[in-house]
Amino acid sequence: QVQLVESGGGLVQPGGSLRLSCAASGSIFSINAMGWYRQAPGKQREEVATITSGGRTNYADSVKGRFTISRDNAKNAVYLQMNSLKPEDTAVYHCKVEMYSSFQFYNYWGQGTQVTVSS
């Protein structure tokens, strides 16, 4: 009964910015890493950015310097600030939450939000 609600996607011109949000609710226990992934048509899903419970971040080379991942543990939320957007950033973006519960790890995925970068 864990639900991830994503928001912030949309249409933006090259060079523009968007901020994606993902908030988890429900039966939440000990969230570990969180991250953002994207999948463009005809391509494999790609890891964009991750952030650990301690705040350590990792980014795909293609977004370094442009995207920033952050989290708000009090809100069980993860964010992705996307600046200097390029057409190649166009994809469906999904958030993922890794959770530890009952001595097991679980991965929960959001339904996805469309990001389209086009002039």
Biopython code that builds the backbone (N, CA, C, O; Angstrom):
import numpy as np
from Bio.PDB.StructureBuilder import StructureBuilder

atoms = [
    (1, "GLN", "N", (0.820, -1.211, 0.000)),
    (1, "GLN", "CA", (0.000, 0.000, 0.000)),
    (1, "GLN", "C", (0.854, 1.260, 0.000)),
    (1, "GLN", "O", (0.491, 2.272, 0.600)),
    (2, "VAL", "N", (1.974, 1.186, -0.670)),
    (2, "VAL", "CA", (2.832, 2.344, -0.844)),
    (2, "VAL", "C", (2.510, 2.980, -2.183)),
    (2, "VAL", "O", (2.437, 2.299, -3.206)),
    (3, "GLN", "N", (2.324, 4.256, -2.168)),
    (3, "GLN", "CA", (1.990, 4.990, -3.375)),
    (3, "GLN", "C", (3.010, 6.092, -3.614)),
    (3, "GLN", "O", (3.365, 6.836, -2.700)),
    (4, "LEU", "N", (3.471, 6.186, -4.843)),
    (4, "LEU", "CA", (4.383, 7.239, -5.246)),
    (4, "LEU", "C", (3.667, 8.135, -6.242)),
    (4, "LEU", "O", (3.208, 7.675, -7.288)),
    (5, "VAL", "N", (3.576, 9.396, -5.917)),
    (5, "VAL", "CA", (2.900, 10.362, -6.762)),
    (5, "VAL", "C", (3.922, 11.324, -7.331)),
    (5, "VAL", "O", (4.627, 12.011, -6.592)),
    (6, "GLU", "N", (3.998, 11.368, -8.655)),
    (6, "GLU", "CA", (4.950, 12.213, -9.347)),
    (6, "GLU", "C", (4.249, 13.417, -9.948)),
    (6, "GLU", "O", (3.069, 13.367, -10.295)),
    (7, "SER", "N", (4.996, 14.488, -10.060)),
    (7, "SER", "CA", (4.476, 15.690, -10.682)),
    (7, "SER", "C", (5.637, 16.526, -11.204)),
    (7, "SER", "O", (6.795, 16.286, -10.862)),
    (8, "GLY", "N", (5.316, 17.498, -12.028)),
    (8, "GLY", "CA", (6.307, 18.443, -12.496)),
    (8, "GLY", "C", (6.707, 18.305, -13.946)),
    (8, "GLY", "O", (7.401, 19.170, -14.480)),
    (9, "GLY", "N", (6.287, 17.244, -14.588)),
    (9, "GLY", "CA", (6.619, 17.079, -15.988)),
    (9, "GLY", "C", (5.842, 18.041, -16.861)),
    (9, "GLY", "O", (4.910, 18.710, -16.414)),
    (10, "GLY", "N", (6.246, 18.092, -18.108)),
    (10, "GLY", "CA", (5.565, 18.970, -19.038)),
    (10, "GLY", "C", (6.394, 19.255, -20.257)),
    (10, "GLY", "O", (7.406, 18.604, -20.515)),
    (11, "LEU", "N", (5.952, 20.234, -20.999)),
    (11, "LEU", "CA", (6.636, 20.666, -22.213)),
    (11, "LEU", "C", (7.458, 21.907, -21.913)),
    (11, "LEU", "O", (6.959, 22.870, -21.331)),
    (12, "VAL", "N", (8.712, 21.874, -22.311)),
    (12, "VAL", "CA", (9.602, 22.997, -22.073)),
    (12, "VAL", "C", (10.515, 23.173, -23.283)),
    (12, "VAL", "O", (10.843, 22.206, -23.970)),
    (13, "GLN", "N", (10.916, 24.395, -23.533)),
    (13, "GLN", "CA", (11.825, 24.676, -24.632)),
    (13, "GLN", "C", (13.259, 24.343, -24.254)),
    (13, "GLN", "O", (13.608, 24.354, -23.074)),
    (14, "PRO", "N", (14.090, 24.049, -25.239)),
    (14, "PRO", "CA", (15.503, 23.812, -24.934)),
    (14, "PRO", "C", (16.098, 24.963, -24.137)),
    (14, "PRO", "O", (15.857, 26.135, -24.427)),
    (15, "GLY", "N", (16.881, 24.602, -23.130)),
    (15, "GLY", "CA", (17.452, 25.593, -22.245)),
    (15, "GLY", "C", (16.590, 25.917, -21.049)),
    (15, "GLY", "O", (17.033, 26.613, -20.135)),
    (16, "GLY", "N", (15.380, 25.429, -21.039)),
    (16, "GLY", "CA", (14.475, 25.687, -19.943)),
    (16, "GLY", "C", (14.705, 24.767, -18.770)),
    (16, "GLY", "O", (15.631, 23.955, -18.763)),
    (17, "SER", "N", (13.843, 24.908, -17.774)),
    (17, "SER", "CA", (13.984, 24.148, -16.538)),
    (17, "SER", "C", (12.659, 23.543, -16.111)),
    (17, "SER", "O", (11.587, 24.076, -16.399)),
    (18, "LEU", "N", (12.757, 22.434, -15.427)),
    (18, "LEU", "CA", (11.622, 21.787, -14.799)),
    (18, "LEU", "C", (12.075, 21.193, -13.481)),
    (18, "LEU", "O", (13.247, 20.858, -13.309)),
    (19, "ARG", "N", (11.155, 21.066, -12.567)),
    (19, "ARG", "CA", (11.440, 20.380, -11.320)),
    (19, "ARG", "C", (10.428, 19.271, -11.117)),
    (19, "ARG", "O", (9.225, 19.518, -11.032)),
    (20, "LEU", "N", (10.921, 18.063, -11.041)),
    (20, "LEU", "CA", (10.082, 16.909, -10.806)),
    (20, "LEU", "C", (10.003, 16.611, -9.318)),
    (20, "LEU", "O", (10.985, 16.745, -8.588)),
    (21, "SER", "N", (8.831, 16.208, -8.888)),
    (21, "SER", "CA", (8.619, 15.860, -7.494)),
    (21, "SER", "C", (8.019, 14.473, -7.400)),
    (21, "SER", "O", (7.256, 14.052, -8.269)),
    (22, "CYS", "N", (8.364, 13.778, -6.352)),
    (22, "CYS", "CA", (7.820, 12.454, -6.105)),
    (22, "CYS", "C", (7.662, 12.287, -4.608)),
    (22, "CYS", "O", (8.634, 12.378, -3.859)),
    (23, "ALA", "N", (6.454, 12.045, -4.180)),
    (23, "ALA", "CA", (6.168, 11.878, -2.768)),
    (23, "ALA", "C", (5.597, 10.496, -2.510)),
    (23, "ALA", "O", (4.680, 10.051, -3.201)),
    (24, "ALA", "N", (6.138, 9.834, -1.524)),
    (24, "ALA", "CA", (5.680, 8.504, -1.147)),
    (24, "ALA", "C", (4.736, 8.595, 0.040)),
    (24, "ALA", "O", (4.938, 9.390, 0.958)),
    (25, "SER", "N", (3.721, 7.778, 0.003)),
    (25, "SER", "CA", (2.775, 7.728, 1.101)),
    (25, "SER", "C", (2.311, 6.297, 1.302)),
    (25, "SER", "O", (2.496, 5.443, 0.435)),
    (26, "GLY", "N", (1.715, 6.048, 2.442)),
    (26, "GLY", "CA", (1.236, 4.723, 2.749)),
    (26, "GLY", "C", (2.053, 4.085, 3.852)),
    (26, "GLY", "O", (2.512, 4.752, 4.779)),
    (27, "SER", "N", (2.222, 2.796, 3.735)),
    (27, "SER", "CA", (2.970, 2.040, 4.735)),
    (27, "SER", "C", (4.457, 2.139, 4.431)),
    (27, "SER", "O", (5.011, 1.330, 3.688)),
    (28, "ILE", "N", (5.087, 3.139, 5.016)),
    (28, "ILE", "CA", (6.476, 3.443, 4.704)),
    (28, "ILE", "C", (7.372, 3.080, 5.877)),
    (28, "ILE", "O", (7.132, 3.474, 7.018)),
    (29, "PHE", "N", (8.391, 2.333, 5.567)),
    (29, "PHE", "CA", (9.382, 1.939, 6.565)),
    (29, "PHE", "C", (10.782, 2.130, 6.003)),
    (29, "PHE", "O", (11.134, 1.557, 4.972)),
    (30, "SER", "N", (11.558, 2.923, 6.677)),
    (30, "SER", "CA", (12.988, 3.035, 6.426)),
    (30, "SER", "C", (13.333, 3.145, 4.939)),
    (30, "SER", "O", (13.861, 2.209, 4.340)),
    (31, "ILE", "N", (13.032, 4.281, 4.373)),
    (31, "ILE", "CA", (13.405, 4.526, 2.988)),
    (31, "ILE", "C", (14.923, 4.634, 2.879)),
    (31, "ILE", "O", (15.571, 5.350, 3.642)),
    (32, "ASN", "N", (15.455, 3.925, 1.937)),
    (32, "ASN", "CA", (16.895, 3.963, 1.710)),
    (32, "ASN", "C", (17.193, 4.886, 0.532)),
    (32, "ASN", "O", (16.988, 6.097, 0.623)),
    (33, "ALA", "N", (17.669, 4.328, -0.559)),
    (33, "ALA", "CA", (17.985, 5.156, -1.707)),
    (33, "ALA", "C", (16.723, 5.546, -2.465)),
    (33, "ALA", "O", (15.727, 4.823, -2.458)),
    (34, "MET", "N", (16.783, 6.687, -3.110)),
    (34, "MET", "CA", (15.732, 7.127, -4.002)),
    (34, "MET", "C", (16.388, 7.592, -5.293)),
    (34, "MET", "O", (17.565, 7.953, -5.314)),
    (35, "GLY", "N", (15.622, 7.577, -6.350)),
    (35, "GLY", "CA", (16.227, 7.964, -7.598)),
    (35, "GLY", "C", (15.218, 8.305, -8.671)),
    (35, "GLY", "O", (14.011, 8.118, -8.519)),
    (36, "TRP", "N", (15.761, 8.810, -9.754)),
    (36, "TRP", "CA", (14.982, 9.130, -10.933)),
    (36, "TRP", "C", (15.540, 8.370, -12.120)),
    (36, "TRP", "O", (16.753, 8.288, -12.317)),
    (37, "TYR", "N", (14.639, 7.820, -12.899)),
    (37, "TYR", "CA", (14.980, 7.062, -14.085)),
    (37, "TYR", "C", (14.145, 7.579, -15.243)),
    (37, "TYR", "O", (13.064, 8.133, -15.044)),
    (38, "ARG", "N", (14.643, 7.399, -16.428)),
    (38, "ARG", "CA", (13.890, 7.849, -17.585)),
    (38, "ARG", "C", (13.966, 6.828, -18.704)),
    (38, "ARG", "O", (14.911, 6.045, -18.803)),
    (39, "GLN", "N", (12.955, 6.862, -19.530)),
    (39, "GLN", "CA", (12.895, 5.969, -20.669)),
    (39, "GLN", "C", (12.323, 6.719, -21.859)),
    (39, "GLN", "O", (11.185, 7.187, -21.835)),
    (40, "ALA", "N", (13.128, 6.820, -22.887)),
    (40, "ALA", "CA", (12.695, 7.425, -24.129)),
    (40, "ALA", "C", (12.136, 6.341, -25.041)),
    (40, "ALA", "O", (12.473, 5.167, -24.883)),
    (41, "PRO", "N", (11.294, 6.714, -25.985)),
    (41, "PRO", "CA", (10.717, 5.714, -26.894)),
    (41, "PRO", "C", (11.785, 4.891, -27.589)),
    (41, "PRO", "O", (12.732, 5.433, -28.160)),
    (42, "GLY", "N", (11.626, 3.578, -27.537)),
    (42, "GLY", "CA", (12.552, 2.686, -28.197)),
    (42, "GLY", "C", (13.875, 2.488, -27.494)),
    (42, "GLY", "O", (14.774, 1.857, -28.048)),
    (43, "LYS", "N", (14.018, 3.007, -26.297)),
    (43, "LYS", "CA", (15.272, 2.890, -25.576)),
    (43, "LYS", "C", (15.068, 2.219, -24.225)),
    (43, "LYS", "O", (13.957, 2.162, -23.697)),
    (44, "GLN", "N", (16.159, 1.720, -23.687)),
    (44, "GLN", "CA", (16.132, 1.114, -22.364)),
    (44, "GLN", "C", (15.986, 2.189, -21.296)),
    (44, "GLN", "O", (16.351, 3.348, -21.496)),
    (45, "ARG", "N", (15.453, 1.781, -20.181)),
    (45, "ARG", "CA", (15.344, 2.699, -19.070)),
    (45, "ARG", "C", (16.735, 3.057, -18.556)),
    (45, "ARG", "O", (17.599, 2.191, -18.411)),
    (46, "GLU", "N", (16.934, 4.319, -18.287)),
    (46, "GLU", "CA", (18.222, 4.841, -17.903)),
    (46, "GLU", "C", (18.161, 5.441, -16.509)),
    (46, "GLU", "O", (17.218, 6.157, -16.171)),
    (47, "GLU", "N", (19.161, 5.147, -15.710)),
    (47, "GLU", "CA", (19.275, 5.775, -14.405)),
    (47, "GLU", "C", (19.776, 7.193, -14.585)),
    (47, "GLU", "O", (20.840, 7.412, -15.164)),
    (48, "VAL", "N", (19.020, 8.147, -14.095)),
    (48, "VAL", "CA", (19.372, 9.550, -14.236)),
    (48, "VAL", "C", (20.132, 10.048, -13.026)),
    (48, "VAL", "O", (21.203, 10.639, -13.157)),
    (49, "ALA", "N", (19.583, 9.811, -11.853)),
    (49, "ALA", "CA", (20.198, 10.295, -10.627)),
    (49, "ALA", "C", (19.678, 9.494, -9.452)),
    (49, "ALA", "O", (18.519, 9.078, -9.431)),
    (50, "THR", "N", (20.539, 9.282, -8.480)),
    (50, "THR", "CA", (20.146, 8.597, -7.258)),
    (50, "THR", "C", (20.672, 9.362, -6.062)),
    (50, "THR", "O", (21.625, 10.135, -6.161)),
    (51, "ILE", "N", (20.031, 9.129, -4.933)),
    (51, "ILE", "CA", (20.466, 9.752, -3.691)),
    (51, "ILE", "C", (20.236, 8.763, -2.559)),
    (51, "ILE", "O", (19.154, 8.191, -2.431)),
    (52, "THR", "N", (21.248, 8.569, -1.751)),
    (52, "THR", "CA", (21.160, 7.629, -0.646)),
    (52, "THR", "C", (20.492, 8.281, 0.554)),
    (52, "THR", "O", (20.216, 9.480, 0.563)),
    (53, "SER", "N", (20.242, 7.463, 1.560)),
    (53, "SER", "CA", (19.640, 7.981, 2.781)),
    (53, "SER", "C", (20.537, 9.011, 3.453)),
    (53, "SER", "O", (20.055, 9.898, 4.157)),
    (54, "GLY", "N", (21.839, 8.890, 3.232)),
    (54, "GLY", "CA", (22.781, 9.841, 3.795)),
    (54, "GLY", "C", (23.032, 11.060, 2.937)),
    (54, "GLY", "O", (23.802, 11.943, 3.315)),
    (55, "GLY", "N", (22.384, 11.117, 1.774)),
    (55, "GLY", "CA", (22.509, 12.277, 0.923)),
    (55, "GLY", "C", (23.568, 12.186, -0.157)),
    (55, "GLY", "O", (23.818, 13.162, -0.864)),
    (56, "ARG", "N", (24.185, 11.039, -0.292)),
    (56, "ARG", "CA", (25.174, 10.882, -1.354)),
    (56, "ARG", "C", (24.462, 10.758, -2.692)),
    (56, "ARG", "O", (23.504, 9.996, -2.823)),
    (57, "THR", "N", (24.925, 11.498, -3.675)),
    (57, "THR", "CA", (24.267, 11.540, -4.972)),
    (57, "THR", "C", (25.132, 10.946, -6.065)),
    (57, "THR", "O", (26.357, 10.890, -5.967)),
    (58, "ASN", "N", (24.454, 10.507, -7.102)),
    (58, "ASN", "CA", (25.122, 9.993, -8.278)),
    (58, "ASN", "C", (24.304, 10.382, -9.497)),
    (58, "ASN", "O", (23.075, 10.324, -9.476)),
    (59, "TYR", "N", (24.993, 10.778, -10.556)),
    (59, "TYR", "CA", (24.318, 11.244, -11.755)),
    (59, "TYR", "C", (24.844, 10.550, -12.988)),
    (59, "TYR", "O", (26.015, 10.177, -13.066)),
    (60, "ALA", "N", (23.966, 10.385, -13.940)),
    (60, "ALA", "CA", (24.405, 9.949, -15.249)),
    (60, "ALA", "C", (25.280, 11.029, -15.868)),
    (60, "ALA", "O", (25.059, 12.221, -15.650)),
    (61, "ASP", "N", (26.266, 10.609, -16.632)),
    (61, "ASP", "CA", (27.175, 11.573, -17.234)),
    (61, "ASP", "C", (26.442, 12.605, -18.083)),
    (61, "ASP", "O", (26.856, 13.762, -18.165)),
    (62, "SER", "N", (25.371, 12.187, -18.699)),
    (62, "SER", "CA", (24.656, 13.061, -19.611)),
    (62, "SER", "C", (23.936, 14.215, -18.915)),
    (62, "SER", "O", (23.548, 15.186, -19.565)),
    (63, "VAL", "N", (23.757, 14.117, -17.605)),
    (63, "VAL", "CA", (23.015, 15.154, -16.889)),
    (63, "VAL", "C", (23.851, 15.868, -15.841)),
    (63, "VAL", "O", (23.364, 16.800, -15.202)),
    (64, "LYS", "N", (25.081, 15.458, -15.653)),
    (64, "LYS", "CA", (25.926, 16.092, -14.658)),
    (64, "LYS", "C", (26.086, 17.579, -14.950)),
    (64, "LYS", "O", (26.318, 17.990, -16.087)),
    (65, "GLY", "N", (25.957, 18.361, -13.904)),
    (65, "GLY", "CA", (26.062, 19.800, -14.046)),
    (65, "GLY", "C", (24.772, 20.476, -14.429)),
    (65, "GLY", "O", (24.671, 21.701, -14.357)),
    (66, "ARG", "N", (23.783, 19.708, -14.835)),
    (66, "ARG", "CA", (22.496, 20.272, -15.240)),
    (66, "ARG", "C", (21.360, 19.873, -14.306)),
    (66, "ARG", "O", (20.451, 20.663, -14.051)),
    (67, "PHE", "N", (21.416, 18.653, -13.801)),
    (67, "PHE", "CA", (20.354, 18.136, -12.936)),
    (67, "PHE", "C", (20.842, 18.052, -11.502)),
    (67, "PHE", "O", (22.025, 17.829, -11.247)),
    (68, "THR", "N", (19.926, 18.231, -10.580)),
    (68, "THR", "CA", (20.226, 18.093, -9.169)),
    (68, "THR", "C", (19.127, 17.299, -8.487)),
    (68, "THR", "O", (17.950, 17.653, -8.559)),
    (69, "ILE", "N", (19.523, 16.225, -7.828)),
    (69, "ILE", "CA", (18.565, 15.427, -7.090)),
    (69, "ILE", "C", (18.645, 15.802, -5.613)),
    (69, "ILE", "O", (19.725, 16.071, -5.087)),
    (70, "SER", "N", (17.509, 15.816, -4.962)),
    (70, "SER", "CA", (17.458, 16.125, -3.547)),
    (70, "SER", "C", (16.312, 15.352, -2.914)),
    (70, "SER", "O", (15.468, 14.786, -3.608)),
    (71, "ARG", "N", (16.295, 15.339, -1.605)),
    (71, "ARG", "CA", (15.234, 14.620, -0.912)),
    (71, "ARG", "C", (14.827, 15.355, 0.347)),
    (71, "ARG", "O", (15.602, 16.112, 0.931)),
    (72, "ASP", "N", (13.611, 15.116, 0.744)),
    (72, "ASP", "CA", (13.068, 15.653, 1.976)),
    (72, "ASP", "C", (12.548, 14.460, 2.761)),
    (72, "ASP", "O", (11.459, 13.951, 2.496)),
    (73, "ASN", "N", (13.329, 14.027, 3.715)),
    (73, "ASN", "CA", (12.973, 12.819, 4.443)),
    (73, "ASN", "C", (11.691, 12.982, 5.263)),
    (73, "ASN", "O", (10.935, 12.027, 5.440)),
    (74, "ALA", "N", (11.456, 14.181, 5.753)),
    (74, "ALA", "CA", (10.246, 14.418, 6.530)),
    (74, "ALA", "C", (8.993, 14.250, 5.688)),
    (74, "ALA", "O", (7.934, 13.887, 6.200)),
    (75, "LYS", "N", (9.118, 14.515, 4.402)),
    (75, "LYS", "CA", (7.984, 14.397, 3.490)),
    (75, "LYS", "C", (8.026, 13.132, 2.654)),
    (75, "LYS", "O", (7.146, 12.906, 1.825)),
    (76, "ASN", "N", (9.039, 12.307, 2.864)),
    (76, "ASN", "CA", (9.227, 11.105, 2.051)),
    (76, "ASN", "C", (9.192, 11.452, 0.565)),
    (76, "ASN", "O", (8.513, 10.801, -0.229)),
    (77, "ALA", "N", (9.924, 12.472, 0.219)),
    (77, "ALA", "CA", (9.879, 12.988, -1.140)),
    (77, "ALA", "C", (11.268, 13.068, -1.750)),
    (77, "ALA", "O", (12.269, 13.225, -1.051)),
    (78, "VAL", "N", (11.301, 12.958, -3.053)),
    (78, "VAL", "CA", (12.525, 13.125, -3.814)),
    (78, "VAL", "C", (12.228, 14.066, -4.969)),
    (78, "VAL", "O", (11.140, 14.044, -5.545)),
    (79, "TYR", "N", (13.215, 14.895, -5.299)),
    (79, "TYR", "CA", (13.027, 15.907, -6.311)),
    (79, "TYR", "C", (14.144, 15.825, -7.336)),
    (79, "TYR", "O", (15.235, 15.328, -7.056)),
    (80, "LEU", "N", (13.852, 16.315, -8.508)),
    (80, "LEU", "CA", (14.858, 16.413, -9.548)),
    (80, "LEU", "C", (14.728, 17.772, -10.212)),
    (80, "LEU", "O", (13.778, 18.029, -10.951)),
    (81, "GLN", "N", (15.683, 18.627, -9.942)),
    (81, "GLN", "CA", (15.744, 19.926, -10.590)),
    (81, "GLN", "C", (16.505, 19.770, -11.894)),
    (81, "GLN", "O", (17.659, 19.342, -11.900)),
    (82, "MET", "N", (15.868, 20.111, -12.983)),
    (82, "MET", "CA", (16.450, 19.941, -14.300)),
    (82, "MET", "C", (16.611, 21.304, -14.955)),
    (82, "MET", "O", (15.632, 22.001, -15.220)),
    (83, "ASN", "N", (17.841, 21.665, -15.207)),
    (83, "ASN", "CA", (18.158, 22.931, -15.848)),
    (83, "ASN", "C", (18.832, 22.678, -17.190)),
    (83, "ASN", "O", (19.305, 21.577, -17.471)),
    (84, "SER", "N", (18.862, 23.710, -17.999)),
    (84, "SER", "CA", (19.504, 23.625, -19.313)),
    (84, "SER", "C", (19.044, 22.398, -20.080)),
    (84, "SER", "O", (19.856, 21.649, -20.622)),
    (85, "LEU", "N", (17.761, 22.206, -20.119)),
    (85, "LEU", "CA", (17.206, 21.010, -20.733)),
    (85, "LEU", "C", (17.488, 20.956, -22.231)),
    (85, "LEU", "O", (17.504, 21.971, -22.927)),
    (86, "LYS", "N", (17.707, 19.747, -22.690)),
    (86, "LYS", "CA", (18.003, 19.480, -24.085)),
    (86, "LYS", "C", (16.940, 18.561, -24.670)),
    (86, "LYS", "O", (16.276, 17.834, -23.931)),
    (87, "PRO", "N", (16.771, 18.584, -25.981)),
    (87, "PRO", "CA", (15.802, 17.675, -26.596)),
    (87, "PRO", "C", (16.035, 16.213, -26.237)),
    (87, "PRO", "O", (15.079, 15.448, -26.108)),
    (88, "GLU", "N", (17.285, 15.820, -26.076)),
    (88, "GLU", "CA", (17.585, 14.442, -25.729)),
    (88, "GLU", "C", (17.178, 14.067, -24.311)),
    (88, "GLU", "O", (17.245, 12.896, -23.939)),
    (89, "ASP", "N", (16.759, 15.040, -23.523)),
    (89, "ASP", "CA", (16.222, 14.754, -22.201)),
    (89, "ASP", "C", (14.768, 14.308, -22.255)),
    (89, "ASP", "O", (14.205, 13.889, -21.244)),
    (90, "THR", "N", (14.168, 14.395, -23.417)),
    (90, "THR", "CA", (12.774, 14.003, -23.574)),
    (90, "THR", "C", (12.602, 12.529, -23.247)),
    (90, "THR", "O", (13.271, 11.672, -23.825)),
    (91, "ALA", "N", (11.712, 12.244, -22.326)),
    (91, "ALA", "CA", (11.481, 10.873, -21.884)),
    (91, "ALA", "C", (10.372, 10.868, -20.844)),
    (91, "ALA", "O", (9.928, 11.915, -20.372)),
    (92, "VAL", "N", (9.940, 9.671, -20.502)),
    (92, "VAL", "CA", (9.082, 9.501, -19.343)),
    (92, "VAL", "C", (9.986, 9.294, -18.137)),
    (92, "VAL", "O", (10.840, 8.408, -18.140)),
    (93, "TYR", "N", (9.802, 10.092, -17.132)),
    (93, "TYR", "CA", (10.624, 10.028, -15.939)),
    (93, "TYR", "C", (9.865, 9.334, -14.817)),
    (93, "TYR", "O", (8.716, 9.663, -14.522)),
    (94, "HIS", "N", (10.530, 8.372, -14.205)),
    (94, "HIS", "CA", (9.954, 7.616, -13.105)),
    (94, "HIS", "C", (10.805, 7.794, -11.859)),
    (94, "HIS", "O", (12.034, 7.789, -11.932)),
    (95, "CYS", "N", (10.161, 7.949, -10.733)),
    (95, "CYS", "CA", (10.898, 7.937, -9.486)),
    (95, "CYS", "C", (10.875, 6.533, -8.903)),
    (95, "CYS", "O", (9.937, 5.767, -9.127)),
    (96, "LYS", "N", (11.902, 6.212, -8.165)),
    (96, "LYS", "CA", (11.995, 4.925, -7.499)),
    (96, "LYS", "C", (12.397, 5.132, -6.051)),
    (96, "LYS", "O", (13.273, 5.936, -5.733)),
    (97, "VAL", "N", (11.739, 4.390, -5.192)),
    (97, "VAL", "CA", (12.043, 4.431, -3.771)),
    (97, "VAL", "C", (12.409, 3.037, -3.315)),
    (97, "VAL", "O", (11.643, 2.091, -3.498)),
    (98, "GLU", "N", (13.572, 2.915, -2.724)),
    (98, "GLU", "CA", (14.005, 1.654, -2.147)),
    (98, "GLU", "C", (13.674, 1.678, -0.661)),
    (98, "GLU", "O", (14.069, 2.591, 0.064)),
    (99, "MET", "N", (12.946, 0.665, -0.226)),
    (99, "MET", "CA", (12.459, 0.652, 1.135)),
    (99, "MET", "C", (12.832, -0.650, 1.827)),
    (99, "MET", "O", (12.818, -1.724, 1.225)),
    (100, "TYR", "N", (13.160, -0.529, 3.084)),
    (100, "TYR", "CA", (13.462, -1.697, 3.887)),
    (100, "TYR", "C", (12.318, -1.920, 4.852)),
    (100, "TYR", "O", (11.972, -1.035, 5.636)),
    (101, "SER", "N", (11.737, -3.095, 4.795)),
    (101, "SER", "CA", (10.612, -3.418, 5.648)),
    (101, "SER", "C", (10.562, -4.914, 5.878)),
    (101, "SER", "O", (10.757, -5.702, 4.952)),
    (102, "SER", "N", (10.301, -5.299, 7.111)),
    (102, "SER", "CA", (10.192, -6.713, 7.475)),
    (102, "SER", "C", (11.403, -7.509, 7.006)),
    (102, "SER", "O", (11.277, -8.615, 6.480)),
    (103, "PHE", "N", (12.564, -6.927, 7.207)),
    (103, "PHE", "CA", (13.847, -7.560, 6.886)),
    (103, "PHE", "C", (14.042, -7.800, 5.395)),
    (103, "PHE", "O", (14.813, -8.677, 5.005)),
    (104, "GLN", "N", (13.362, -7.041, 4.569)),
    (104, "GLN", "CA", (13.493, -7.165, 3.138)),
    (104, "GLN", "C", (13.572, -5.786, 2.492)),
    (104, "GLN", "O", (13.105, -4.793, 3.050)),
    (105, "PHE", "N", (14.168, -5.747, 1.313)),
    (105, "PHE", "CA", (14.196, -4.535, 0.515)),
    (105, "PHE", "C", (13.126, -4.611, -0.558)),
    (105, "PHE", "O", (12.900, -5.661, -1.160)),
    (106, "TYR", "N", (12.484, -3.502, -0.785)),
    (106, "TYR", "CA", (11.467, -3.389, -1.812)),
    (106, "TYR", "C", (11.727, -2.153, -2.658)),
    (106, "TYR", "O", (12.174, -1.123, -2.155)),
    (107, "ASN", "N", (11.446, -2.268, -3.928)),
    (107, "ASN", "CA", (11.525, -1.136, -4.833)),
    (107, "ASN", "C", (10.122, -0.739, -5.269)),
    (107, "ASN", "O", (9.337, -1.569, -5.729)),
    (108, "TYR", "N", (9.827, 0.532, -5.117)),
    (108, "TYR", "CA", (8.543, 1.060, -5.539)),
    (108, "TYR", "C", (8.765, 2.097, -6.628)),
    (108, "TYR", "O", (9.685, 2.911, -6.556)),
    (109, "TRP", "N", (7.915, 2.052, -7.623)),
    (109, "TRP", "CA", (8.048, 2.919, -8.785)),
    (109, "TRP", "C", (6.831, 3.801, -8.955)),
    (109, "TRP", "O", (5.695, 3.377, -8.740)),
    (110, "GLY", "N", (7.091, 5.026, -9.340)),
    (110, "GLY", "CA", (6.012, 5.908, -9.711)),
    (110, "GLY", "C", (5.502, 5.571, -11.095)),
    (110, "GLY", "O", (6.141, 4.829, -11.842)),
    (111, "GLN", "N", (4.356, 6.117, -11.430)),
    (111, "GLN", "CA", (3.745, 5.826, -12.718)),
    (111, "GLN", "C", (4.426, 6.546, -13.872)),
    (111, "GLN", "O", (4.261, 6.157, -15.029)),
    (112, "GLY", "N", (5.171, 7.564, -13.579)),
    (112, "GLY", "CA", (5.900, 8.275, -14.599)),
    (112, "GLY", "C", (5.278, 9.609, -14.952)),
    (112, "GLY", "O", (4.062, 9.788, -14.886)),
    (113, "THR", "N", (6.127, 10.531, -15.324)),
    (113, "THR", "CA", (5.682, 11.835, -15.780)),
    (113, "THR", "C", (6.457, 12.198, -17.040)),
    (113, "THR", "O", (7.675, 12.033, -17.103)),
    (114, "GLN", "N", (5.750, 12.684, -18.021)),
    (114, "GLN", "CA", (6.349, 12.972, -19.319)),
    (114, "GLN", "C", (7.087, 14.305, -19.296)),
    (114, "GLN", "O", (6.552, 15.324, -18.859)),
    (115, "VAL", "N", (8.313, 14.272, -19.770)),
    (115, "VAL", "CA", (9.100, 15.483, -19.972)),
    (115, "VAL", "C", (9.406, 15.587, -21.455)),
    (115, "VAL", "O", (10.012, 14.687, -22.037)),
    (116, "THR", "N", (8.989, 16.674, -22.056)),
    (116, "THR", "CA", (9.229, 16.897, -23.467)),
    (116, "THR", "C", (9.967, 18.214, -23.643)),
    (116, "THR", "O", (9.497, 19.267, -23.213)),
    (117, "VAL", "N", (11.119, 18.142, -24.276)),
    (117, "VAL", "CA", (11.933, 19.323, -24.526)),
    (117, "VAL", "C", (11.939, 19.563, -26.024)),
    (117, "VAL", "O", (12.534, 18.798, -26.783)),
    (118, "SER", "N", (11.285, 20.609, -26.438)),
    (118, "SER", "CA", (11.140, 20.877, -27.855)),
    (118, "SER", "C", (10.883, 22.352, -28.083)),
    (118, "SER", "O", (10.258, 23.026, -27.265)),
    (119, "SER", "N", (11.371, 22.835, -29.200)),
    (119, "SER", "CA", (11.117, 24.206, -29.591)),
    (119, "SER", "C", (9.885, 24.317, -30.468)),
    (119, "SER", "O", (9.525, 25.416, -30.890)),
]
sb = StructureBuilder()
sb.init_structure("model")
sb.init_model(0)
sb.init_chain("A")
sb.init_seg("    ")
for serial, (resi, resn, name, xyz) in enumerate(atoms, 1):
    if name == "N":
        sb.init_residue(resn, " ", resi, " ")
    sb.init_atom(name, np.array(xyz, "f"), 0.0, 1.0, " ", f" {name:<3s}", serial, name[0])
structure = sb.get_structure()
